[in-house]
Amino acid sequence: MNLQQLKIIIEAEKNNFNLTQVARALFTSQSGISKAIKELEEELSFEIFNRRGKRLCGLTEAGKSVFQYALKILENVHNIKEVKEQFSSKDSGQLVLATTHTQARYSLPELIMSFRDLYPDVQFVLHQASPPEISSMLDSGEADLAIATESLKKDIRFATFPFYHWYHGIVVPKNHPLLRKKVFGLNDLSNYPLITYHKGFTGRSKIDETFKKNNITTNVVLEALDADVIKAYVTLNLGIGIIASMAYDNDLDTNLILLDGSNIFPQNTTVLAFRKDRVLKGFAAKFASLCLRNMSIDEIQKATLSEKFKK
């Protein structure tokens, strides 16, 4: 039994048991894949895969158990390699962070610049994606860390920690009727066409829940992935915008006014996450500590493997 055989089992499940795709993913031949499977099944004395003719069509019950063990073994191999990296080249390598546009644009620039000052030889890769894509990248190991408001907190595979709290605000053009009100509420907002985030992005679920809880119907005329697009259409008087308050810039958004929404919409919490069972590179733990100022690098490293942090 060898690691390549275990990789074949995992890639087969990932690629819907298509051996051509498995061979492509592992940079080998299809005949080599078939031979490795045959040798492993002969060694174990049971079949790992169900077959339809010569084609694989699923995992046997025994194969499902082998698949789970294979995942754990390869995860541990990855962790051993990360430990090697920590002690052989502490200050160089690549750090991959998966996050949304809002976080990349508004909350991370200063932190990334501080990190670059500490680790000039580390390549920082910033993947901007949707919350489900962020979860997938973190789970697969494509990303070392993830930062998002939605999706990460509910996933038991990840250790998550509050990064910062924020509220939604309302952006309107100058001279908008809402500006003449000393106090406004949800009913006032529902009188106007709304422009806000796509569902699943930047606290959109809390916006919808707030209106629904108060039995208020809204007219959302445009949904966008990021606040820059929302603000552009508010400037064109298409409607009023509901955005993350940190996405408003007094110096740049001179045609718009931000109204405080903290008395209308609930608080949001953006979290930083990493895999519970995966050792972080030393510089990845350092970046996490810059985000989580109340945690040391040692505490963050322990969180990856400690049962204490499993939720």
N, C-alpha and C positions, 0 to 999 in steps of 0.2 A: 504494500500500500504506500502511495506517495501523495504529495500535495497536489500534483497535477491531476490525479484521479479525483480528488476531492473538489478541485476547481471545476472539473467537467460536470460533476453532479450539480453544483450550484448554477453554473452557466446553462445547463440543460433546462433546469426549472425556470430560470430567468428568461430564456429564449423559447419558451413553449415547446421544448423538446425537439427543436429543429437543429439537427446535427451540423448542417451547413453553417448556420449562424453561430453555433458553439465553436466550431473550428475557426471561424473568422475572428471571434472574440478572443480566442486563445492563441491565435497566430500559428495554427498547426493544420494538418490535413484531416479530412473527414475519416479517412481510413485509420489514422492514428487515434482519433477519438473513439471509434468503434472498438479498436484493439484494446485500448486502455479500459473501457467499460467491461469488455469480456474478461480481461485478466482480473479485474477487481471482483467481479461477481463470482469467478471461479475460486478466488482466494477466500471469499466470505462464505461460499457455498449456499448463497441464495440470490435471487434476482432483485436488483435495485429498481429496475424500470418495468412498467407494464409495456407490452408490445402489441401492435396490430400489424401482423406480418413482420417485416423487417424494421418498421418504423416505431420509434418510441412514442408513447402516448400518455405517460404519466409515471408517478412514483408508486411502487408497491407500499404496503404498510411498513415493511422493514426498511424500504428505501426512504420513507418519510423520516424515520428515526435517524438513518445515516445522514440525511440532508441536514438535520438540525445539528448533529455533532460536527459535521463538516463546516458549517457556518461558524461554530464556536472555535474550532481548531484554527481556521484561517484568520479569525479575529484575533486570536492569541498570537499567531505568527506576525500579524500586522503590529500588534502592541510591542512585541519583542523588537521589531525593526524600528519602531518609534523610540524605544529606550536607547537603542544603538545610536540613533540620530542625535538624541539629547546629549550623549556623552562624547560623540565624535565631532559634531559640528553644531555647537550650541547657537551660533549667531548667523547661520546662513541656511537657506532652503526656501520653501514656499509656504505661505499661509493663505488658505482659501476660506473666505467668508461669504456665506450666502445670506442675502437680505433683500428687502424690498427697496424700491426707488426712494420712498420717503425717508427711510433710515439712511440710505447711502448719500442722499442729497443734503439732509438737514441735521442729522444727529451724529454722524461719524467722521466728517472731515477733520476736525481738530484732533480727535483720538487717533486717527490713522497717521496724521502728521507727527504726533508725539511718538507713536510707535516707530515710525520711520527714522526719527532721530536716534532712537535706542538701537534699532536693528537695520542699518542702511543696506546690509547685504541680503536681507530677506525680501523676496519678491511677494508683494501683496496682491492677491487676486480677488477682485470683488465681483461676485455673481449677483446680478439683480434678477429676481424671479418672483413668481407668485407664491403665496404661502404653501400650497401643496407641493410645488416644485422645490421649495426650500427644505421642507421636511424630507423629501425624497433624496436630495443631495446630501443632507446630513446623515441620513440612515445608511446610504450606500458608501459613505466615506469620501465622496467627491468633494465635500466641504468639511473643514476642520471645526468650524463654528458657524452658528446661525443666529441672526437677530431678526425678530419679527414681532408683531403685535398679536396676530391671530394664528391659530393652528398648532404652535409648538407646545403650549402649556398643557394640552390635553394628551400628549403622546407619552406613554409610559416608557418608551425607549430612551428618552432624553432626560438629562438633568437640566432643569431650567431655573434661572435666577432673574429677579426683577432688575432691569437695566435702568429704566426711568418711567415716571408717570406723566401723563399728559391728558389734555382735554381737546375736544373739537371746538372750533370757532366758526363764526359765520362771516363770510366776506361779501361785501356789497359795494357797488359803485358809489362814488361820492354823490351826495344829494339824494340818495335812495330814501324812500318814505320811512323805512325802519329806523333811520338815524334820528328821526324826530320823536321816537318813543323813548321815554326814560326807562321803561321796563317792557320787555317783550317776552313772549313764550312760544311754545310749540304751535299754538293756533295761529299766531302771527306769521310764523315761518311757512305754514301750510297754505297761506294765501298767495304764495309766490311759487313759480316754477323753481325746482331745486336741481342743483348740479353737485354731484358728489362722487365718491369712489365706487368702483366696481364692487360687487358682493364678494366678501372674503378678503378685502383689502382695507388696511388702515382703519380698523374699528368700524367698518360699515355695518356689521351685525348689530352693534350697540345703537347706532342711529336708527335702524329699522325697528329694533325692539322698543326703543323709547317712544316712537310714534305709535306703534301697535299697542303698547301697554296703555296708552292714553286714548285709544280708539280714534286716532286722527289719521285721515287719509292724505297722502302726499302725491304730488305730481313731479316725479323725478324725470326731467326731460333729457338729461345727459349723464352718463357714467364714464369715468375716466380712471386710468391706473395711477395717476399722480396729480399732485396739487397744482403743478405748473399749468397743466391743461385745463383744470377746473377754473383757475384764476383767469386764464385767457378768455374763456367763454363768459365768465362773469363780467369782464371788461367790455364785452360785446353786448351786454344787457340781455343775454339769453335767460338768465335767472340768477338766483342768489346761490352762493356756494357754501357747502359745509366741508371744511378741511381740518386737518390736524393743525392746531394753533401754531406749532413751531414752523410750519411751512409758509407763514406770512413774514415778509421782510419789509420793515418800515422804509428802508432806503430804496428798495427795488420796486415794491408794489405801490407806487405813488398814486395810482389811479383808483385804488381800492381802500376800503376801511375794514378792519377786523373787529368784529363784535364778540365779546366774551360769551362763550357757550357753556361755561362750567356750572352755571345754575340750571342748565337745561338738560345737558347730556352727562352721562356718568363718566367717571374716570377710566382711562385706558392705561394698561401697563404693557410696555414693550419689554420683552425678555431676551436674554442671551441663553443659548442652549448648546449642548454638546452631547455626544453619545455617552451613556453611562459606562459602557464596557470598553471604551477605547482610550488608550493613553494619548494625552495631548503632547504635541511637541512643546519644548520648553518655551519657545517664543510665542506659541499660541496661548499657553497659559498666562504669559505676561500680558498679552493683549486683552485677554479676558479680565485680568486683574485691573487693567486700566479702566475697563467698563464697569466692573463691580468693585468699587473702591473700598468696600468694607470686607473684601476677601483677599487673602494672600495667595501667592502662587501655589504654595504647598497645600492650602485648603482646596484650591481649585483642582489640583492634580488628584487629591484624595477623593474628590467628588466623582471622578470618572469611574472609580472601581469600588467605592465604599457602598455597602448596603444601606448605610445611613441616609443616603441621598435618593435611594430608589423610591418612587412614588407610585 
